[in-house]
Structures are given as C-alpha cells and as structure tokens.
Amino acid sequence: MTTRRNAIKSISLAALALPSLSAPTNDGTPALPSINDPQYWTKIRSQFMLSKDNVFFNPGTVGVMPRVVVDKMTEHVRYLASHVADWAYKDDNKEEFISGYNNLLGIRTKVGKLINANTGEIAMIDNVTNGISYLANGITLQPGDEVVTTNQEHSGGRGGWLVKEKRYGIKFNEVVIGKPIRNSNEVYQDIVNAFTPKTKVLMISHMISGSGAILPVKEICAEASNRGIFTILDGAQTIGHINVDVRDIGCDAYVGCFHKWAGAPAGTGFMYVKQERMKEIWTTVASGRWDNHDDEGFRFTQRGTGNFSVLKGLDAALDFIFEIGPDRVYARIKFLGDRLRAGLRQNPNVKIYSPEEEAMCAGITVYKVNGMTGAQLQEAFWDRGNMRPRSSGEQFGVRHCTHIFNSEEEIDKALTIVRDLSKG
C-alpha cells in the first residue's frame, strides 16, 4: 500500500530537480533524441500527441501540450481523487494537494531561470489578463495621470486600464503604430514621442499578437525609466517563443503565460515585478498574506484555492523546454517562421502585415491573399491540407504560427496552397 509520505514524494520530485527525458516513458513515448541526430526535429514531433493527419499553426491562441505534460497533470488528478484523505493539513508548502496557499517555490524558481529573475520577484497567476489587471488595480494613480499604450494591444491588456480610467479619472492614451511596422526605430519614435510629463505608466506588448512584431522594448523601457515612468510588458506571445531576459530589458513588470508557446495547460501564467518596485503594488485579490512583504511573489500568488494538477503540467512543460534547450527552441521556431515569410514574399498576390525588418519577427506571420478574407483563407487551408492557422479577420487574412512540432515540409505545403489560391 502506498504511504502518504511516499506518494507525496513521488509527485514532488519535479519541483526539486530537472528530470531526464532521455529514456522512454512507461507508456512508450520515445526518448528525446541526441542533438546530433539527423532526425532530431522529427523525433521531437513524436513527443506530442497531435494527430498525424492535421497540421497545427495556431499556438498564438492556445498551444500543444507534450505527452509528458498531459501525463504529469492527469497523474496528479488521479492521485488527488484517490488519496485526498491522506492530506494531513500540516504544511501547505510541502504538501501539494491544492494551490493558492503553497508558495510554489520550485515552479517560481524555474520561471525565474527562464526569464532571468529572482524567485521572490515571480508570482504565479492564471493568465496575462489577470496579471495586467492586478497591476492596473495595484498601482496608485491620480486623476489626470496618463497610461501610454499602443492601438494594437489585446483587449485583456487594455481592460484593466479602461476600468481605471472610467472609475478614477486617469487618461488612457493609445498610440497609433504601423501595421506593418517598417523598422524598430519607427515604432520606438512613435511610442516615445507620446510621453508627456503626466505619463506615469507605459504598458505595451513585447510581441504584438496581431502582427508578430517584436518591439524594441529594451530601448523603449530605458527611455521611459529615464522619465520616471513605470514600465509594464505584456508577454502573452513571447514565453517559450523568443528569449526573454527581464534584467537585460530593464522593465519594471512583465506578465506572461505558458498555455500558448510553452506547451503548458491553460490557467498557468506569471507576473514579474522588479524587487525594488514590488512594495508599490497593492494586492488585488487579498488572502492571508496580502500585506506580508517577506516574499512579495507569494503575496500575489496566494489567491485562494487553485488547481495543483495544472501546475504539475506547467512544471513538466518547463522541464521539457529546459531539456531541449530554450535557445534551441527559439531558433527552430524562428527558422520555420523565416522560411514561411521568405516564401510568401516571393508571391506578388500576398500582403504581409508582420514587420519588414526580419529581426523583429519570429514564429508569427500575419498575411492575406488578395481577394480572400481571413475566414476564407483559414477554411481553404483546412479543406486543402488539414492545416489550421487562425483568421485575423476580413482585412488582415490569417495569423500563421510556426513551432517545434512543425516541419519544413509543412511550411512548403502551406506555401504551395497559398500559391494555388493566389492564382484564383
């Protein structure tokens, strides 16, 4: 019979050390290949449960969980359903039955490693919308104070500030930026020129969801900081997609999620706030630690009962990224994105809304085929190749994302479909 101590130990190992995926799992999932294996990425694809008959090009909305993530999550669900009576309610930070009261140091440390932050600067949250709202609610602003953002932000990034504008009389200023953005200097000037002496907060996306544009956030944040402006970055599209180093960027706060590019379950995200700025942020969802500043990240992590099984999936997803190597993941995503854009640019009947400056692009490409709406293009991909990018509306065509579970052959087939459609 499994003892409570042994059972807890078995489900806690992932929080204590990075597991090796070099050996086949119990269900027969292939081991991770050697980096010198000529079939490396084909074998990485076998780590995912995606149907071999379909091609998924939309991790910008919701990503794909590797099999190990699904296994770790469901293992904990089954454990909790079978052994909840074993819970002794003695130390929530050691016993992993429900989240919301556990300090999640193991996961927070891994998130800090991924973005180059200290554990105490990381709070675990559900998603980017929540995190931006926590910051909007938590920052003290006076009537007439300005928050600067762009006209291409996700509604989840805008909503918290619009509530604050309506309720407290702040000014929410949306700067018009290009689509496509021609180069990084152009968008830098557009945003910085909008700063005034009344600007107290800058909130922009690190990567624009609707175009895939990677903004020059380090330079923008530096200029904002020189003017005493609190800087917040929306990282919904970056985590698991491109390198994020909050120390190098120099932002005051960064909010990200793991259910898109990082291959984790939905309901997993983080909020980073620079240690010296943490005490300025009021707690929005208040539990027992709402005013305890010994561990600032825990102050925001403790939000009542949560789902530890989902966090087990997140833990496995982080391990999966580290086992492959984050830089290798980022490079592969961009390689496939470059291949797609290079092919699209050869077609005179295609308009691309992603930046012209290739250094500002990675795995997201937004484009349209002349004469077709986004919905028509989305369905044509499915009808002709069982491929699933996402419609970006009548004007902007589709958002076409590339990831490590995609292949060069899939990119080339997509380009063939586009070429055939553009001929009418």
Contacts in CASP RR format, 6 or more apart in sequence:
PFRMAT RR
TARGET T0000
AUTHOR 0000-0000-0000
METHOD contacts of the structure
MODEL  1
MTTRRNAIKSISLAALALPSLSAPTNDGTPALPSINDPQYWTKIRSQFML
SKDNVFFNPGTVGVMPRVVVDKMTEHVRYLASHVADWAYKDDNKEEFISG
YNNLLGIRTKVGKLINANTGEIAMIDNVTNGISYLANGITLQPGDEVVTT
NQEHSGGRGGWLVKEKRYGIKFNEVVIGKPIRNSNEVYQDIVNAFTPKTK
VLMISHMISGSGAILPVKEICAEASNRGIFTILDGAQTIGHINVDVRDIG
CDAYVGCFHKWAGAPAGTGFMYVKQERMKEIWTTVASGRWDNHDDEGFRF
TQRGTGNFSVLKGLDAALDFIFEIGPDRVYARIKFLGDRLRAGLRQNPNV
KIYSPEEEAMCAGITVYKVNGMTGAQLQEAFWDRGNMRPRSSGEQFGVRH
CTHIFNSEEEIDKALTIVRDLSKG
2 83 0 8 1.000
4 83 0 8 1.000
4 86 0 8 1.000
4 87 0 8 1.000
4 88 0 8 1.000
7 79 0 8 1.000
7 83 0 8 1.000
7 86 0 8 1.000
8 86 0 8 1.000
8 94 0 8 1.000
8 95 0 8 1.000
8 96 0 8 1.000
11 75 0 8 1.000
11 76 0 8 1.000
11 79 0 8 1.000
11 96 0 8 1.000
11 312 0 8 1.000
12 94 0 8 1.000
12 96 0 8 1.000
13 19 0 8 1.000
14 72 0 8 1.000
14 312 0 8 1.000
14 315 0 8 1.000
14 316 0 8 1.000
14 319 0 8 1.000
15 96 0 8 1.000
15 105 0 8 1.000
15 106 0 8 1.000
15 107 0 8 1.000
15 315 0 8 1.000
16 106 0 8 1.000
18 319 0 8 1.000
18 322 0 8 1.000
18 323 0 8 1.000
19 319 0 8 1.000
19 323 0 8 1.000
20 323 0 8 1.000
21 31 0 8 1.000
21 32 0 8 1.000
21 47 0 8 1.000
21 68 0 8 1.000
21 319 0 8 1.000
21 320 0 8 1.000
21 323 0 8 1.000
22 31 0 8 1.000
22 32 0 8 1.000
23 31 0 8 1.000
24 30 0 8 1.000
24 31 0 8 1.000
25 67 0 8 1.000
25 68 0 8 1.000
25 71 0 8 1.000
27 67 0 8 1.000
27 71 0 8 1.000
29 46 0 8 1.000
29 47 0 8 1.000
29 67 0 8 1.000
29 68 0 8 1.000
30 43 0 8 1.000
30 46 0 8 1.000
30 47 0 8 1.000
32 43 0 8 1.000
32 44 0 8 1.000
32 47 0 8 1.000
32 323 0 8 1.000
32 324 0 8 1.000
33 39 0 8 1.000
33 40 0 8 1.000
33 43 0 8 1.000
33 44 0 8 1.000
34 40 0 8 1.000
35 328 0 8 1.000
37 43 0 8 1.000
41 332 0 8 1.000
41 404 0 8 1.000
41 407 0 8 1.000
42 407 0 8 1.000
44 324 0 8 1.000
44 404 0 8 1.000
44 405 0 8 1.000
45 404 0 8 1.000
45 405 0 8 1.000
45 407 0 8 1.000
47 66 0 8 1.000
47 67 0 8 1.000
47 68 0 8 1.000
47 320 0 8 1.000
48 64 0 8 1.000
48 65 0 8 1.000
48 66 0 8 1.000
48 67 0 8 1.000
48 405 0 8 1.000
49 64 0 8 1.000
49 65 0 8 1.000
49 66 0 8 1.000
49 67 0 8 1.000
49 70 0 8 1.000
50 56 0 8 1.000
50 64 0 8 1.000
50 405 0 8 1.000
53 386 0 8 1.000
54 386 0 8 1.000
54 387 0 8 1.000
54 388 0 8 1.000
55 385 0 8 1.000
55 386 0 8 1.000
55 387 0 8 1.000
55 388 0 8 1.000
55 406 0 8 1.000
55 410 0 8 1.000
55 413 0 8 1.000
55 414 0 8 1.000
56 63 0 8 1.000
56 64 0 8 1.000
56 388 0 8 1.000
56 403 0 8 1.000
56 405 0 8 1.000
56 406 0 8 1.000
57 381 0 8 1.000
57 387 0 8 1.000
57 388 0 8 1.000
57 389 0 8 1.000
57 390 0 8 1.000
57 400 0 8 1.000
57 401 0 8 1.000
57 402 0 8 1.000
57 406 0 8 1.000
57 414 0 8 1.000
58 388 0 8 1.000
58 389 0 8 1.000
58 390 0 8 1.000
58 399 0 8 1.000
58 401 0 8 1.000
59 260 0 8 1.000
59 261 0 8 1.000
59 263 0 8 1.000
59 401 0 8 1.000
59 403 0 8 1.000
60 209 0 8 1.000
60 237 0 8 1.000
60 260 0 8 1.000
60 261 0 8 1.000
60 364 0 8 1.000
60 390 0 8 1.000
60 399 0 8 1.000
60 401 0 8 1.000
61 260 0 8 1.000
61 390 0 8 1.000
62 259 0 8 1.000
62 260 0 8 1.000
62 266 0 8 1.000
63 259 0 8 1.000
63 260 0 8 1.000
63 261 0 8 1.000
63 263 0 8 1.000
63 403 0 8 1.000
64 263 0 8 1.000
64 403 0 8 1.000
64 405 0 8 1.000
65 73 0 8 1.000
65 263 0 8 1.000
65 264 0 8 1.000
65 265 0 8 1.000
65 313 0 8 1.000
65 317 0 8 1.000
66 263 0 8 1.000
66 316 0 8 1.000
66 317 0 8 1.000
66 320 0 8 1.000
68 316 0 8 1.000
68 319 0 8 1.000
68 320 0 8 1.000
69 263 0 8 1.000
69 264 0 8 1.000
69 265 0 8 1.000
69 313 0 8 1.000
69 314 0 8 1.000
69 316 0 8 1.000
69 317 0 8 1.000
69 320 0 8 1.000
70 313 0 8 1.000
71 316 0 8 1.000
72 312 0 8 1.000
72 313 0 8 1.000
72 315 0 8 1.000
72 316 0 8 1.000
73 265 0 8 1.000
73 309 0 8 1.000
73 310 0 8 1.000
73 312 0 8 1.000
73 313 0 8 1.000
73 316 0 8 1.000
74 309 0 8 1.000
75 312 0 8 1.000
76 96 0 8 1.000
76 308 0 8 1.000
76 309 0 8 1.000
76 312 0 8 1.000
76 313 0 8 1.000
77 309 0 8 1.000
80 97 0 8 1.000
80 308 0 8 1.000
80 309 0 8 1.000
84 97 0 8 1.000
87 95 0 8 1.000
87 97 0 8 1.000
88 95 0 8 1.000
89 95 0 8 1.000
92 101 0 8 1.000
92 102 0 8 1.000
93 102 0 8 1.000
93 103 0 8 1.000
93 105 0 8 1.000
95 102 0 8 1.000
96 102 0 8 1.000
96 308 0 8 1.000
96 312 0 8 1.000
97 308 0 8 1.000
98 305 0 8 1.000
98 306 0 8 1.000
98 307 0 8 1.000
98 308 0 8 1.000
99 124 0 8 1.000
99 305 0 8 1.000
99 306 0 8 1.000
99 307 0 8 1.000
99 308 0 8 1.000
99 311 0 8 1.000
100 287 0 8 1.000
100 301 0 8 1.000
100 302 0 8 1.000
100 303 0 8 1.000
100 304 0 8 1.000
100 305 0 8 1.000
100 306 0 8 1.000
101 287 0 8 1.000
101 302 0 8 1.000
101 304 0 8 1.000
101 305 0 8 1.000
102 308 0 8 1.000
103 295 0 8 1.000
103 298 0 8 1.000
103 301 0 8 1.000
104 124 0 8 1.000
104 298 0 8 1.000
104 301 0 8 1.000
104 311 0 8 1.000
105 119 0 8 1.000
106 119 0 8 1.000
106 315 0 8 1.000
107 124 0 8 1.000
107 311 0 8 1.000
107 314 0 8 1.000
107 315 0 8 1.000
107 318 0 8 1.000
108 119 0 8 1.000
108 120 0 8 1.000
108 122 0 8 1.000
108 123 0 8 1.000
108 124 0 8 1.000
108 270 0 8 1.000
108 297 0 8 1.000
108 301 0 8 1.000
109 119 0 8 1.000
110 315 0 8 1.000
110 318 0 8 1.000
110 319 0 8 1.000
110 322 0 8 1.000
111 117 0 8 1.000
111 122 0 8 1.000
111 124 0 8 1.000
111 270 0 8 1.000
111 318 0 8 1.000
112 118 0 8 1.000
112 119 0 8 1.000
112 121 0 8 1.000
112 122 0 8 1.000
112 272 0 8 1.000
113 322 0 8 1.000
114 239 0 8 1.000
114 240 0 8 1.000
114 244 0 8 1.000
114 318 0 8 1.000
114 321 0 8 1.000
114 322 0 8 1.000
114 326 0 8 1.000
115 239 0 8 1.000
115 244 0 8 1.000
115 245 0 8 1.000
115 246 0 8 1.000
115 254 0 8 1.000
115 272 0 8 1.000
116 244 0 8 1.000
116 245 0 8 1.000
116 246 0 8 1.000
116 247 0 8 1.000
116 248 0 8 1.000
117 246 0 8 1.000
117 247 0 8 1.000
117 272 0 8 1.000
118 275 0 8 1.000
120 275 0 8 1.000
120 295 0 8 1.000
120 296 0 8 1.000
120 297 0 8 1.000
120 298 0 8 1.000
121 272 0 8 1.000
121 273 0 8 1.000
121 274 0 8 1.000
121 275 0 8 1.000
121 278 0 8 1.000
121 296 0 8 1.000
121 297 0 8 1.000
122 270 0 8 1.000
122 271 0 8 1.000
122 272 0 8 1.000
122 297 0 8 1.000
123 270 0 8 1.000
123 271 0 8 1.000
123 272 0 8 1.000
123 273 0 8 1.000
123 296 0 8 1.000
123 297 0 8 1.000
123 298 0 8 1.000
123 299 0 8 1.000
123 300 0 8 1.000
123 301 0 8 1.000
124 268 0 8 1.000
124 269 0 8 1.000
124 270 0 8 1.000
124 301 0 8 1.000
124 311 0 8 1.000
125 131 0 8 1.000
125 134 0 8 1.000
125 255 0 8 1.000
125 269 0 8 1.000
125 270 0 8 1.000
125 271 0 8 1.000
125 300 0 8 1.000
125 301 0 8 1.000
125 303 0 8 1.000
126 267 0 8 1.000
126 268 0 8 1.000
126 269 0 8 1.000
127 257 0 8 1.000
127 259 0 8 1.000
127 266 0 8 1.000
127 267 0 8 1.000
127 268 0 8 1.000
127 269 0 8 1.000
128 154 0 8 1.000
128 156 0 8 1.000
128 157 0 8 1.000
128 234 0 8 1.000
128 235 0 8 1.000
128 236 0 8 1.000
128 255 0 8 1.000
128 256 0 8 1.000
128 257 0 8 1.000
128 269 0 8 1.000
129 156 0 8 1.000
129 157 0 8 1.000
131 255 0 8 1.000
131 271 0 8 1.000
132 156 0 8 1.000
132 157 0 8 1.000
132 159 0 8 1.000
132 160 0 8 1.000
132 161 0 8 1.000
132 203 0 8 1.000
132 232 0 8 1.000
132 234 0 8 1.000
132 255 0 8 1.000
133 156 0 8 1.000
133 159 0 8 1.000
133 160 0 8 1.000
133 163 0 8 1.000
133 284 0 8 1.000
134 271 0 8 1.000
134 281 0 8 1.000
134 284 0 8 1.000
134 285 0 8 1.000
134 300 0 8 1.000
135 203 0 8 1.000
135 232 0 8 1.000
135 253 0 8 1.000
135 255 0 8 1.000
135 271 0 8 1.000
135 273 0 8 1.000
135 281 0 8 1.000
136 159 0 8 1.000
136 160 0 8 1.000
136 161 0 8 1.000
136 163 0 8 1.000
136 164 0 8 1.000
137 160 0 8 1.000
137 164 0 8 1.000
137 282 0 8 1.000
137 284 0 8 1.000
138 281 0 8 1.000
138 282 0 8 1.000
138 283 0 8 1.000
138 284 0 8 1.000
139 200 0 8 1.000
139 201 0 8 1.000
139 230 0 8 1.000
139 280 0 8 1.000
139 281 0 8 1.000
139 282 0 8 1.000
140 280 0 8 1.000
140 282 0 8 1.000
141 147 0 8 1.000
141 164 0 8 1.000
141 168 0 8 1.000
141 170 0 8 1.000
141 200 0 8 1.000
141 201 0 8 1.000
142 170 0 8 1.000
143 168 0 8 1.000
143 169 0 8 1.000
143 170 0 8 1.000
144 169 0 8 1.000
144 170 0 8 1.000
144 171 0 8 1.000
144 198 0 8 1.000
145 170 0 8 1.000
145 171 0 8 1.000
145 198 0 8 1.000
145 200 0 8 1.000
145 201 0 8 1.000
146 170 0 8 1.000
146 171 0 8 1.000
146 172 0 8 1.000
146 173 0 8 1.000
146 196 0 8 1.000
146 198 0 8 1.000
146 199 0 8 1.000
146 200 0 8 1.000
146 201 0 8 1.000
147 161 0 8 1.000
147 164 0 8 1.000
147 165 0 8 1.000
147 170 0 8 1.000
147 171 0 8 1.000
147 172 0 8 1.000
147 173 0 8 1.000
147 199 0 8 1.000
147 200 0 8 1.000
147 201 0 8 1.000
147 202 0 8 1.000
147 203 0 8 1.000
148 173 0 8 1.000
148 175 0 8 1.000
148 191 0 8 1.000
148 194 0 8 1.000
148 195 0 8 1.000
148 199 0 8 1.000
148 201 0 8 1.000
148 202 0 8 1.000
148 203 0 8 1.000
148 204 0 8 1.000
148 229 0 8 1.000
149 157 0 8 1.000
149 158 0 8 1.000
149 161 0 8 1.000
149 172 0 8 1.000
149 173 0 8 1.000
149 174 0 8 1.000
149 175 0 8 1.000
149 202 0 8 1.000
149 203 0 8 1.000
149 204 0 8 1.000
150 174 0 8 1.000
150 175 0 8 1.000
150 176 0 8 1.000
150 177 0 8 1.000
150 190 0 8 1.000
150 191 0 8 1.000
150 204 0 8 1.000
150 205 0 8 1.000
150 208 0 8 1.000
151 174 0 8 1.000
151 175 0 8 1.000
151 176 0 8 1.000
151 177 0 8 1.000
152 177 0 8 1.000
152 179 0 8 1.000
152 205 0 8 1.000
152 208 0 8 1.000
152 209 0 8 1.000
152 210 0 8 1.000
152 211 0 8 1.000
153 174 0 8 1.000
153 203 0 8 1.000
153 204 0 8 1.000
153 205 0 8 1.000
153 234 0 8 1.000
154 205 0 8 1.000
154 209 0 8 1.000
154 234 0 8 1.000
154 236 0 8 1.000
157 203 0 8 1.000
157 234 0 8 1.000
158 172 0 8 1.000
161 170 0 8 1.000
161 172 0 8 1.000
161 203 0 8 1.000
162 172 0 8 1.000
164 170 0 8 1.000
164 172 0 8 1.000
165 171 0 8 1.000
165 172 0 8 1.000
171 198 0 8 1.000
173 194 0 8 1.000
173 199 0 8 1.000
175 190 0 8 1.000
175 191 0 8 1.000
175 194 0 8 1.000
176 190 0 8 1.000
177 187 0 8 1.000
177 190 0 8 1.000
177 191 0 8 1.000
178 186 0 8 1.000
178 187 0 8 1.000
178 190 0 8 1.000
179 210 0 8 1.000
179 211 0 8 1.000
179 353 0 8 1.000
179 396 0 8 1.000
180 211 0 8 1.000
180 213 0 8 1.000
180 352 0 8 1.000
180 353 0 8 1.000
180 354 0 8 1.000
180 355 0 8 1.000
180 356 0 8 1.000
181 187 0 8 1.000
181 211 0 8 1.000
181 213 0 8 1.000
181 355 0 8 1.000
181 356 0 8 1.000
181 357 0 8 1.000
181 360 0 8 1.000
182 355 0 8 1.000
182 356 0 8 1.000
182 357 0 8 1.000
183 355 0 8 1.000
183 356 0 8 1.000
183 357 0 8 1.000
183 360 0 8 1.000
184 215 0 8 1.000
184 216 0 8 1.000
184 219 0 8 1.000
184 357 0 8 1.000
184 359 0 8 1.000
184 360 0 8 1.000
185 216 0 8 1.000
187 213 0 8 1.000
187 215 0 8 1.000
187 216 0 8 1.000
188 216 0 8 1.000
188 219 0 8 1.000
188 220 0 8 1.000
191 202 0 8 1.000
191 204 0 8 1.000
191 215 0 8 1.000
191 220 0 8 1.000
192 220 0 8 1.000
192 223 0 8 1.000
192 224 0 8 1.000
195 202 0 8 1.000
195 223 0 8 1.000
195 224 0 8 1.000
195 227 0 8 1.000
195 229 0 8 1.000
199 224 0 8 1.000
199 227 0 8 1.000
199 229 0 8 1.000
200 229 0 8 1.000
200 230 0 8 1.000
201 229 0 8 1.000
201 230 0 8 1.000
201 231 0 8 1.000
201 232 0 8 1.000
202 220 0 8 1.000
202 221 0 8 1.000
202 224 0 8 1.000
202 229 0 8 1.000
202 230 0 8 1.000
202 231 0 8 1.000
202 232 0 8 1.000
203 232 0 8 1.000
203 233 0 8 1.000
203 234 0 8 1.000
204 215 0 8 1.000
204 217 0 8 1.000
204 220 0 8 1.000
204 232 0 8 1.000
204 233 0 8 1.000
204 234 0 8 1.000
205 215 0 8 1.000
205 233 0 8 1.000
205 234 0 8 1.000
205 235 0 8 1.000
205 236 0 8 1.000
205 237 0 8 1.000
206 214 0 8 1.000
206 215 0 8 1.000
206 217 0 8 1.000
206 233 0 8 1.000
206 234 0 8 1.000
206 235 0 8 1.000
206 237 0 8 1.000
206 238 0 8 1.000
206 244 0 8 1.000
206 249 0 8 1.000
206 254 0 8 1.000
207 213 0 8 1.000
207 214 0 8 1.000
207 215 0 8 1.000
207 235 0 8 1.000
207 236 0 8 1.000
207 237 0 8 1.000
207 238 0 8 1.000
207 241 0 8 1.000
207 242 0 8 1.000
207 362 0 8 1.000
207 364 0 8 1.000
208 215 0 8 1.000
208 237 0 8 1.000
209 236 0 8 1.000
209 237 0 8 1.000
209 364 0 8 1.000
209 399 0 8 1.000
210 353 0 8 1.000
210 364 0 8 1.000
210 366 0 8 1.000
210 392 0 8 1.000
210 396 0 8 1.000
210 399 0 8 1.000
211 353 0 8 1.000
211 354 0 8 1.000
211 355 0 8 1.000
211 364 0 8 1.000
211 366 0 8 1.000
212 237 0 8 1.000
212 354 0 8 1.000
212 355 0 8 1.000
212 361 0 8 1.000
212 362 0 8 1.000
212 363 0 8 1.000
212 364 0 8 1.000
212 365 0 8 1.000
212 366 0 8 1.000
212 399 0 8 1.000
213 354 0 8 1.000
213 355 0 8 1.000
213 360 0 8 1.000
213 361 0 8 1.000
214 242 0 8 1.000
214 355 0 8 1.000
214 359 0 8 1.000
214 360 0 8 1.000
214 361 0 8 1.000
214 362 0 8 1.000
215 360 0 8 1.000
217 233 0 8 1.000
217 249 0 8 1.000
217 251 0 8 1.000
218 248 0 8 1.000
218 249 0 8 1.000
218 250 0 8 1.000
220 231 0 8 1.000
221 231 0 8 1.000
221 233 0 8 1.000
221 249 0 8 1.000
221 250 0 8 1.000
221 251 0 8 1.000
221 252 0 8 1.000
222 250 0 8 1.000
224 231 0 8 1.000
225 231 0 8 1.000
225 250 0 8 1.000
225 252 0 8 1.000
230 252 0 8 1.000
230 253 0 8 1.000
230 277 0 8 1.000
230 280 0 8 1.000
231 250 0 8 1.000
231 251 0 8 1.000
231 252 0 8 1.000
231 253 0 8 1.000
232 251 0 8 1.000
232 252 0 8 1.000
232 253 0 8 1.000
232 254 0 8 1.000
232 255 0 8 1.000
233 249 0 8 1.000
233 251 0 8 1.000
233 253 0 8 1.000
233 254 0 8 1.000
233 255 0 8 1.000
234 255 0 8 1.000
234 256 0 8 1.000
235 244 0 8 1.000
235 254 0 8 1.000
235 255 0 8 1.000
235 256 0 8 1.000
235 257 0 8 1.000
236 255 0 8 1.000
236 256 0 8 1.000
236 257 0 8 1.000
236 260 0 8 1.000
237 260 0 8 1.000
237 261 0 8 1.000
237 364 0 8 1.000
238 244 0 8 1.000
238 256 0 8 1.000
238 261 0 8 1.000
239 256 0 8 1.000
239 257 0 8 1.000
239 258 0 8 1.000
239 260 0 8 1.000
239 261 0 8 1.000
239 262 0 8 1.000
240 258 0 8 1.000
240 261 0 8 1.000
240 262 0 8 1.000
240 263 0 8 1.000
240 321 0 8 1.000
240 326 0 8 1.000
240 329 0 8 1.000
240 330 0 8 1.000
241 260 0 8 1.000
241 261 0 8 1.000
241 330 0 8 1.000
241 333 0 8 1.000
241 362 0 8 1.000
241 363 0 8 1.000
242 330 0 8 1.000
242 333 0 8 1.000
242 334 0 8 1.000
242 362 0 8 1.000
243 326 0 8 1.000
243 327 0 8 1.000
243 330 0 8 1.000
244 254 0 8 1.000
246 254 0 8 1.000
246 272 0 8 1.000
246 274 0 8 1.000
250 274 0 8 1.000
251 274 0 8 1.000
252 273 0 8 1.000
252 274 0 8 1.000
252 277 0 8 1.000
253 271 0 8 1.000
253 272 0 8 1.000
253 273 0 8 1.000
253 274 0 8 1.000
253 277 0 8 1.000
254 271 0 8 1.000
254 272 0 8 1.000
255 269 0 8 1.000
255 270 0 8 1.000
255 271 0 8 1.000
255 272 0 8 1.000
256 269 0 8 1.000
256 270 0 8 1.000
256 271 0 8 1.000
257 267 0 8 1.000
257 268 0 8 1.000
257 269 0 8 1.000
257 270 0 8 1.000
258 264 0 8 1.000
258 268 0 8 1.000
258 269 0 8 1.000
258 270 0 8 1.000
258 314 0 8 1.000
258 317 0 8 1.000
258 318 0 8 1.000
259 265 0 8 1.000
259 266 0 8 1.000
259 267 0 8 1.000
259 268 0 8 1.000
259 269 0 8 1.000
261 333 0 8 1.000
261 403 0 8 1.000
262 317 0 8 1.000
262 318 0 8 1.000
262 321 0 8 1.000
263 317 0 8 1.000
263 320 0 8 1.000
264 313 0 8 1.000
264 314 0 8 1.000
264 317 0 8 1.000
264 318 0 8 1.000
265 310 0 8 1.000
265 313 0 8 1.000
265 314 0 8 1.000
265 317 0 8 1.000
266 310 0 8 1.000
267 307 0 8 1.000
267 310 0 8 1.000
268 310 0 8 1.000
268 311 0 8 1.000
268 313 0 8 1.000
268 314 0 8 1.000
268 317 0 8 1.000
269 314 0 8 1.000
271 300 0 8 1.000
273 281 0 8 1.000
273 296 0 8 1.000
273 297 0 8 1.000
275 296 0 8 1.000
278 293 0 8 1.000
278 296 0 8 1.000
278 297 0 8 1.000
279 293 0 8 1.000
279 296 0 8 1.000
281 300 0 8 1.000
283 290 0 8 1.000
283 291 0 8 1.000
283 299 0 8 1.000
283 300 0 8 1.000
285 303 0 8 1.000
285 304 0 8 1.000
287 302 0 8 1.000
287 303 0 8 1.000
287 304 0 8 1.000
288 302 0 8 1.000
289 295 0 8 1.000
289 298 0 8 1.000
289 299 0 8 1.000
289 302 0 8 1.000
290 299 0 8 1.000
290 302 0 8 1.000
291 299 0 8 1.000
292 298 0 8 1.000
292 299 0 8 1.000
293 299 0 8 1.000
321 329 0 8 1.000
324 404 0 8 1.000
329 404 0 8 1.000
330 362 0 8 1.000
332 404 0 8 1.000
333 362 0 8 1.000
333 363 0 8 1.000
333 402 0 8 1.000
333 403 0 8 1.000
333 404 0 8 1.000
334 361 0 8 1.000
334 362 0 8 1.000
334 363 0 8 1.000
336 363 0 8 1.000
336 402 0 8 1.000
336 403 0 8 1.000
336 406 0 8 1.000
336 408 0 8 1.000
336 411 0 8 1.000
337 361 0 8 1.000
337 362 0 8 1.000
337 363 0 8 1.000
337 365 0 8 1.000
337 402 0 8 1.000
337 411 0 8 1.000
338 358 0 8 1.000
338 361 0 8 1.000
339 402 0 8 1.000
339 408 0 8 1.000
339 411 0 8 1.000
339 412 0 8 1.000
340 365 0 8 1.000
340 400 0 8 1.000
340 402 0 8 1.000
340 411 0 8 1.000
340 414 0 8 1.000
340 415 0 8 1.000
341 352 0 8 1.000
341 354 0 8 1.000
341 358 0 8 1.000
341 361 0 8 1.000
341 365 0 8 1.000
343 415 0 8 1.000
344 350 0 8 1.000
344 352 0 8 1.000
344 365 0 8 1.000
344 367 0 8 1.000
344 415 0 8 1.000
344 418 0 8 1.000
345 352 0 8 1.000
347 418 0 8 1.000
347 419 0 8 1.000
347 422 0 8 1.000
349 369 0 8 1.000
349 370 0 8 1.000
349 422 0 8 1.000
349 423 0 8 1.000
350 367 0 8 1.000
350 368 0 8 1.000
350 369 0 8 1.000
350 370 0 8 1.000
350 418 0 8 1.000
350 422 0 8 1.000
351 367 0 8 1.000
351 368 0 8 1.000
351 370 0 8 1.000
352 365 0 8 1.000
352 366 0 8 1.000
352 367 0 8 1.000
353 366 0 8 1.000
353 367 0 8 1.000
353 368 0 8 1.000
353 392 0 8 1.000
353 396 0 8 1.000
354 360 0 8 1.000
354 361 0 8 1.000
354 364 0 8 1.000
354 365 0 8 1.000
354 366 0 8 1.000
354 367 0 8 1.000
355 361 0 8 1.000
363 401 0 8 1.000
363 402 0 8 1.000
363 403 0 8 1.000
364 399 0 8 1.000
364 400 0 8 1.000
364 401 0 8 1.000
365 399 0 8 1.000
365 400 0 8 1.000
365 401 0 8 1.000
365 402 0 8 1.000
366 392 0 8 1.000
366 396 0 8 1.000
366 397 0 8 1.000
366 398 0 8 1.000
366 399 0 8 1.000
366 400 0 8 1.000
367 397 0 8 1.000
367 398 0 8 1.000
367 400 0 8 1.000
368 374 0 8 1.000
368 377 0 8 1.000
368 395 0 8 1.000
368 396 0 8 1.000
368 397 0 8 1.000
368 398 0 8 1.000
369 377 0 8 1.000
369 397 0 8 1.000
369 418 0 8 1.000
369 421 0 8 1.000
369 422 0 8 1.000
370 422 0 8 1.000
372 380 0 8 1.000
372 397 0 8 1.000
372 421 0 8 1.000
373 391 0 8 1.000
373 393 0 8 1.000
373 394 0 8 1.000
373 397 0 8 1.000
374 391 0 8 1.000
374 392 0 8 1.000
374 393 0 8 1.000
374 394 0 8 1.000
374 396 0 8 1.000
374 397 0 8 1.000
374 398 0 8 1.000
375 391 0 8 1.000
375 393 0 8 1.000
375 394 0 8 1.000
377 389 0 8 1.000
377 391 0 8 1.000
377 397 0 8 1.000
377 398 0 8 1.000
377 421 0 8 1.000
378 388 0 8 1.000
378 389 0 8 1.000
378 390 0 8 1.000
378 391 0 8 1.000
378 398 0 8 1.000
380 417 0 8 1.000
380 421 0 8 1.000
381 387 0 8 1.000
381 388 0 8 1.000
381 389 0 8 1.000
381 398 0 8 1.000
381 414 0 8 1.000
381 417 0 8 1.000
382 388 0 8 1.000
384 417 0 8 1.000
384 420 0 8 1.000
385 413 0 8 1.000
385 417 0 8 1.000
387 410 0 8 1.000
387 413 0 8 1.000
387 414 0 8 1.000
387 417 0 8 1.000
389 398 0 8 1.000
389 399 0 8 1.000
389 400 0 8 1.000
389 401 0 8 1.000
389 414 0 8 1.000
390 398 0 8 1.000
390 399 0 8 1.000
391 397 0 8 1.000
391 398 0 8 1.000
391 399 0 8 1.000
392 398 0 8 1.000
392 399 0 8 1.000
400 414 0 8 1.000
402 411 0 8 1.000
END
